[in-house]
Amino acid sequence: MSNDFSGVFTALITPFNKDGSVDYGSLKNLINNQISSGISGFVACGTTGEAPTLDHLEQIKIIELCCEISKGKVPVVAGVGGNNTKKVVEMAIEAEAKGVYAVLVIAPYYNRPSPEGIIEHFRSISQAIKTPIIVYNHPGRTGVDVGVRILKELATFPNIIGVKDVSGDLSRILEIKQQISSSFVQFSGDDMLNLGTYSYGGHGAISVVSNCFPEEMMKIYNLCANNNIKEAANENLKLFKIYKAMGYVNPVSVKYCMKLLGICDDIVRLPLVSLGEDKKRECEEALNRFKSL
C-alpha cells in the first residue's frame, strides 16, 4: 500500500462562517476543485485544518465529508494527532471507520515524552487500527524530534508506513533510505523544501500552498518525477514569494490568500487571529507578482 502514497497531498484548511461555525459548503467546493485540479490526495483535520480548535463532532463530520466526496477519486488522510494517547487511539478508530486511506499522527506535543514514550504512543495507535499510519515530525511545534533512530523502531510496526517531516534536515531522507527502507514513505511538510525533498528521493509533499495552487504544486512534483529537475526548479522559483508569504502562522496567511483568490473567507478561530496589515500586503504583493509571471 505504501507505493500508493506519492505526489502532492493538500493539507486542507477548514473554512469557517462569520459566526465561527464550519463552512461545509465552502469545504465541499474546495475539495471538488482540488480533485478537478489533479491533486494526489488530501489531509483533513491537520494543523492547517486548525484541528486543535475543532470539536470532536466537527472533526468526524469533516473527515466523513472528505471521504464521501473523494471516494474512488483520491485518498484521504485524517489528522488524528494529540498529546493524550487514549484520545488519539479513539479518534484513529473513528477515522478508520469512516474509510480513510491513512491517518497522520503528530508526535505528542507539550508533554515532551522520551523516545521510549514516543514509541509506546505510536505502538498503542498501531495496535488499535489496521489503517496505515504516517508519523508527523515537527520539532518546532512539538518540542520533540522523531529522528531516524525512533523511526527505525516505528517502521517495525506493521502499519506505520512513512513520515511527514518538518525537521528541515534533507539528509534524513538518505539516512531513512539506508537505515530503514527506500519504500518507507517520506513526505515534505514544508513547501519551501518540497523540491529538495523530491530531488533527494522523497515520495511527495503534504502541502499548504496547494490549497491555492494545486495545479502548480502538482506540476513541480510531476516534473521531478520525470527527472526534469531544471524545469521544476524554474517553476518552483516562481512560487518563492508565495511560499514566504504563506509561511507566516499557518493557516492564517494561506486563508487570507484564499480570500483574495475568491476561494473562501479568511476567518480563523482563536487563539489564531487575522493577519496584520503588513502581512496582508506581503500576501497581496506575492500573489500579484505570481500573476504577472
C-alpha positions as CSV (number, residue, x, y, z in Angstrom):
1,M,0.0,0.0,0.0
2,S,2.9,2.4,0.7
3,N,3.6,2.6,-3.0
4,D,0.2,4.4,-3.4
5,F,1.5,7.2,-1.3
6,S,3.1,9.7,-3.6
7,G,2.5,13.1,-5.1
8,V,1.1,16.2,-3.5
9,F,-1.5,15.9,-0.8
10,T,-3.2,19.1,0.2
11,A,-3.3,19.9,3.9
12,L,-6.9,21.2,3.7
13,I,-7.8,24.4,5.5
14,T,-11.1,24.3,7.4
15,P,-13.3,27.2,6.2
16,F,-15.4,29.0,8.8
17,N,-18.6,31.1,8.6
18,K,-18.7,34.5,10.1
19,D,-20.4,33.1,13.2
20,G,-17.4,30.7,13.7
21,S,-19.2,27.5,12.6
22,V,-17.6,25.2,10.0
23,D,-18.5,26.3,6.4
24,Y,-19.2,22.9,5.0
25,G,-20.4,24.3,1.7
26,S,-17.0,26.0,1.0
27,L,-15.2,22.9,2.2
28,K,-17.1,20.8,-0.3
29,N,-16.4,23.2,-3.1
30,L,-12.7,23.3,-2.2
31,I,-12.4,19.5,-2.2
32,N,-14.2,19.2,-5.6
33,N,-12.0,22.0,-7.1
34,Q,-8.8,20.2,-5.7
35,I,-9.9,16.9,-7.3
36,S,-10.6,18.5,-10.7
37,S,-7.1,20.2,-10.5
38,G,-5.4,16.8,-10.3
39,I,-4.2,16.8,-6.7
40,S,-3.0,13.4,-5.4
41,G,-5.0,13.4,-2.2
42,F,-5.9,15.3,1.0
43,V,-5.1,15.6,4.6
44,A,-8.2,16.6,6.6
45,C,-8.0,18.0,10.2
46,G,-4.3,18.6,10.3
47,T,-2.5,21.7,11.6
48,T,-3.6,23.6,8.5
49,G,-7.2,22.5,9.2
50,E,-7.0,24.1,12.7
51,A,-7.7,20.7,14.3
52,P,-6.9,21.8,17.9
53,T,-9.8,24.2,17.7
54,L,-12.3,21.7,16.2
55,D,-14.6,19.8,18.5
56,H,-14.9,16.1,18.2
57,L,-18.1,16.1,16.1
58,E,-16.7,18.7,13.7
59,Q,-13.6,16.6,13.1
60,I,-15.6,13.5,12.4
61,K,-18.0,15.3,10.1
62,I,-15.1,16.9,8.1
63,I,-13.4,13.6,7.7
64,E,-16.6,11.9,6.7
65,L,-17.3,14.7,4.1
66,C,-13.8,14.4,2.6
67,C,-14.2,10.6,2.3
68,E,-17.7,10.8,0.7
69,I,-16.6,13.3,-1.9
70,S,-13.2,11.7,-2.6
71,K,-14.2,8.1,-2.6
72,G,-12.8,6.3,-5.7
73,K,-11.0,9.5,-6.8
74,V,-8.2,10.4,-4.4
75,P,-7.1,9.1,-1.0
76,V,-8.0,10.9,2.2
77,V,-5.6,11.0,5.2
78,A,-7.1,12.1,8.5
79,G,-5.1,14.0,11.1
80,V,-5.7,12.4,14.4
81,G,-2.8,13.5,16.5
82,G,-2.7,14.9,20.0
83,N,-0.9,14.5,23.3
84,N,-3.4,12.2,25.0
85,T,-2.7,8.7,23.7
86,K,-6.1,7.4,24.7
87,K,-8.0,10.1,22.8
88,V,-5.7,9.7,19.8
89,V,-6.5,6.0,19.7
90,E,-10.2,6.7,19.9
91,M,-10.0,9.2,17.1
92,A,-7.9,6.9,14.9
93,I,-10.5,4.1,15.3
94,E,-13.3,6.5,14.3
95,A,-11.4,7.8,11.3
96,E,-10.7,4.2,10.2
97,A,-14.5,3.5,10.4
98,K,-15.2,6.4,8.1
99,G,-13.0,4.9,5.4
100,V,-9.8,7.0,5.4
101,Y,-6.8,5.7,3.5
102,A,-4.4,6.6,6.3
103,V,-4.0,8.6,9.5
104,L,-1.4,11.3,10.1
105,V,-0.2,11.3,13.7
106,I,1.9,14.0,15.1
107,A,4.4,13.3,17.9
108,P,2.8,14.2,21.3
109,Y,3.3,17.9,21.9
110,Y,3.8,19.8,25.2
111,N,4.3,16.6,27.2
112,R,7.8,16.3,25.7
113,P,7.9,12.5,26.0
114,S,11.1,10.5,25.9
115,P,12.0,8.4,22.8
116,E,10.5,5.4,24.6
117,G,7.3,7.3,25.3
118,I,7.0,8.3,21.6
119,I,7.4,4.7,20.6
120,E,4.8,3.5,23.0
121,H,2.4,6.2,22.0
122,F,2.6,5.0,18.3
123,R,2.6,1.4,19.4
124,S,-0.8,1.9,21.1
125,I,-2.3,3.5,17.9
126,S,-0.7,0.9,15.6
127,Q,-2.3,-1.9,17.7
128,A,-5.7,-0.3,17.7
129,I,-6.2,0.0,13.9
130,K,-5.2,-1.7,10.6
131,T,-5.2,1.6,8.6
132,P,-1.7,2.8,7.5
133,I,-0.1,5.4,9.8
134,I,2.1,8.3,8.8
135,V,4.2,9.8,11.5
136,Y,4.2,13.6,11.6
137,N,7.5,15.0,12.9
138,H,7.5,18.8,13.6
139,P,10.0,19.5,16.3
140,G,9.3,23.3,16.2
141,R,5.6,22.6,17.2
142,T,6.0,19.6,19.5
143,G,9.3,20.2,21.3
144,V,10.4,16.6,20.5
145,D,12.1,15.2,17.4
146,V,11.2,11.9,15.9
147,G,14.6,11.2,14.5
148,V,15.9,8.3,12.4
149,R,16.6,6.1,15.4
150,I,13.0,6.3,16.6
151,L,11.6,6.0,13.1
152,K,13.6,2.8,12.6
153,E,11.8,1.3,15.6
154,L,8.4,2.6,14.5
155,A,8.9,1.2,11.0
156,T,8.9,-2.3,12.5
157,F,5.2,-1.8,13.4
158,P,3.2,-3.4,10.5
159,N,1.0,-0.4,9.6
160,I,3.5,2.5,10.2
161,I,4.5,3.2,6.6
162,G,6.1,6.7,6.5
163,V,6.8,10.1,7.8
164,K,5.9,13.7,7.1
165,D,9.0,15.6,8.2
166,V,9.4,19.2,9.1
167,S,12.8,19.0,10.7
168,G,14.4,20.9,7.8
169,D,17.1,18.2,7.5
170,L,17.1,16.8,4.0
171,S,19.9,14.4,4.8
172,R,17.4,12.4,6.8
173,I,15.8,11.3,3.5
174,L,19.1,9.5,2.6
175,E,19.5,8.1,6.2
176,I,16.0,6.7,6.1
177,K,16.5,5.1,2.8
178,Q,19.8,3.5,4.0
179,Q,18.7,2.5,7.5
180,I,15.0,1.7,7.1
181,S,13.9,1.2,3.5
182,S,13.6,3.1,0.2
183,S,9.9,2.2,0.3
184,F,9.3,3.9,3.7
185,V,7.2,6.9,2.6
186,Q,8.8,10.3,3.0
187,F,6.7,13.5,2.6
188,S,7.9,17.0,2.8
189,G,5.9,19.1,5.3
190,D,7.4,22.4,4.3
191,D,6.6,23.8,0.8
192,M,9.9,25.6,0.7
193,L,11.7,22.3,0.8
194,N,9.4,20.2,-1.5
195,L,11.8,20.5,-4.4
196,G,14.7,19.4,-2.3
197,T,12.7,16.5,-0.9
198,Y,11.8,15.3,-4.4
199,S,15.4,15.7,-5.5
200,Y,16.7,13.6,-2.6
201,G,14.2,10.8,-3.5
202,G,11.3,11.7,-1.2
203,H,7.8,10.5,-2.2
204,G,5.9,13.7,-2.2
205,A,4.6,16.6,-0.1
206,I,1.8,17.4,2.3
207,S,1.3,21.0,1.1
208,V,-0.3,24.1,2.4
209,V,0.3,26.2,-0.8
210,S,-1.7,23.7,-2.8
211,N,-4.9,24.9,-1.1
212,C,-4.4,27.9,-3.5
213,F,-2.3,26.4,-6.3
214,P,-2.9,22.7,-6.7
215,E,-2.0,22.5,-10.4
216,E,1.2,24.4,-9.9
217,M,2.3,22.2,-7.0
218,M,1.5,19.1,-8.9
219,K,3.4,20.4,-12.0
220,I,6.6,20.8,-9.9
221,Y,6.2,17.3,-8.5
222,N,5.5,15.7,-11.9
223,L,8.5,17.4,-13.5
224,C,10.7,15.9,-10.8
225,A,9.1,12.5,-11.1
226,N,10.0,12.7,-14.8
227,N,13.6,13.7,-13.9
228,N,13.2,17.2,-15.3
229,I,14.7,18.9,-12.3
230,K,15.8,22.1,-14.1
231,E,12.3,23.0,-15.3
232,A,10.9,22.0,-11.9
233,A,13.4,24.4,-10.3
234,N,12.3,27.2,-12.6
235,E,8.6,26.6,-11.8
236,N,9.5,26.4,-8.1
237,L,11.3,29.7,-8.2
238,K,8.1,31.4,-9.4
239,L,6.4,30.4,-6.2
240,F,9.2,31.6,-3.9
241,K,7.4,34.7,-2.7
242,I,4.2,32.7,-2.2
243,Y,6.0,30.2,0.0
244,K,7.4,33.0,2.1
245,A,4.1,34.9,2.4
246,M,2.1,31.7,3.3
247,G,4.7,30.6,5.7
248,Y,3.5,33.0,8.4
249,V,1.4,31.4,11.1
250,N,-0.3,28.5,9.4
251,P,-3.1,28.7,8.2
252,V,-3.7,32.4,8.8
253,S,-1.8,33.6,5.8
254,V,-2.9,30.9,3.4
255,K,-6.6,31.6,4.3
256,Y,-6.0,35.3,3.5
257,C,-4.6,34.4,0.1
258,M,-7.6,32.1,-0.5
259,K,-9.9,35.0,0.3
260,L,-8.0,37.2,-2.2
261,L,-8.4,34.4,-4.8
262,G,-12.2,34.1,-4.1
263,I,-12.0,30.6,-2.7
264,C,-13.3,31.1,0.8
265,D,-13.3,33.6,3.7
266,D,-10.2,34.1,5.9
267,I,-11.9,33.5,9.3
268,V,-9.8,31.6,11.8
269,R,-10.5,30.5,15.4
270,L,-8.8,31.8,18.5
271,P,-6.0,31.7,19.6
272,L,-5.3,32.5,15.9
273,V,-6.2,36.0,14.7
274,S,-6.4,37.6,11.3
275,L,-3.3,39.0,9.6
276,G,-1.9,42.4,10.3
277,E,-1.8,45.0,7.5
278,D,1.9,44.4,6.8
279,K,1.4,40.7,6.3
280,K,-1.7,41.3,4.2
281,R,0.4,43.5,1.9
282,E,3.1,40.8,1.7
283,C,0.4,38.2,0.6
284,E,-1.1,40.7,-1.9
285,E,2.3,41.5,-3.4
286,A,3.2,37.9,-3.7
287,L,0.0,37.0,-5.5
288,N,0.3,40.0,-7.8
289,R,3.9,39.1,-8.6
290,F,3.0,35.5,-9.3
291,K,0.1,36.5,-11.6
292,S,2.5,38.7,-13.6
293,L,4.9,36.0,-14.3
